[in-house]
Amino acid sequence: MMTSGDRVRAARERVGLSQRALADRAELSQATLNRVELGARKPKMPELVALARALGCSLSEISEHSPVRDRVVCFARAENRNAENQMAGLRRELVHFLELDAYLEEQGVPRP
């Protein structure tokens, strides 16, 4: 299972930011971000929120646990390396929408 640090690092690399740049955007020290990414320190909730905002992703994408993400199973066949990356991106988007749907349902927002 990927830790929050693994997820933060993967998201940071996906958007092409250095640790320094992400730390600056999230208003954290680079040392703190480094410890989080290495798994030497669990991020606090306000830090995760700041990191998600700085990365332009959902909080659930970088948090360690997500009841929706943990249940999603995707099957696809990739023909080449680029297809694998595309499938990973599609899975992230699918999980994001499913988590949003679950949140709206939890809040009692009716479906259209």
N, C-alpha and C positions, 0 to 999 in steps of 0.2 A: 504494500500500500504506500502511496506517495504521501509524504508529510507536507505540511503547509510550506515549509522551506523549499522542498522540491517543486511545489506548484508555483511559488513566487519566482523561483529561478527560471523555470520553464516559461512562465508568462513574460518575464523580463527579457529573456533571450528572444522570444517570439516577436516582441515589439522592437527589439534592437537597441535596448538601453544598457548602459554600463551600470554597475552597482552604484557608482557615484551619482550618475544622473538620476536613477530611480530614488536613491536616498534623498537627494535634493528636492525632487518633486514631491515626495511623501513627507518631507520635513523630518527625516530620521537621520541619525548618524550612519555613515557607511559601515562603521564597526558593528552597529546593531543589525543592520541589514545583512552583513556578512555572517554574523552568528545565527541569524534566523535561517538563511539559506543553507548553512552547514548543518543545521539541526542542533546546534549547541544551545539554542534558546528558542522557546516557544513564543511566537508573537502574541502580544496582547490584542484584544479586540479593536481598540482604537488604532493600533498600528496596522492591523489587517484592513480596516476600513480605508485608512490613508493610502495603503499600498494598492488596494483595488482601484481606488479613484485615480491614482497616479498611473496605473497600468491601463486604465480604460476597460476594466473587466468587472464582472460581478464578484461580490464577496465570496459566493459559494465556489467560484472557479479556483480561488486560491486557498480556501479553507480546507482543513484536513477531512472533515466529514460533511457529507451531504446526503440526506436520506434519499433524494431523487437520484443523484449521480450514482450512488452505491447500488441502485436497482436497475439502472439502464444497461442493457446489453445490446450491442450493435453487431451485426454480421455483415461483412462486405468482403469483396475480393478485390485486392489491389493488384494492378498489373505492373506497376513500376513504383519507384521511390516517390515521385511526385504525387501519384495517386494515394499513397499511404498518408502523405502530409495533408492532402485534401480531405481524406476520410477523417483524420484526426480533427481537422477544423470543423467539419460537418458535425462530428460527435459533440464537440464543445458547444456549438450553436444549438443542437438538439437539447442537450442537458440544460443550457441556459433557458430556453423556452419552456421546458418541462418544469424547471424550478420556479419560474415566474408563474406558470399556471397553478402550481401547487400553492404558492404564496397567496395568489388572488383567491383561490378556493378557501384557504385557511382564513382569510380576512372576510369571507362572506360576500365577495364580489360575484354577482351572477354572471353566468356565461351569456354572450349575446345570442 
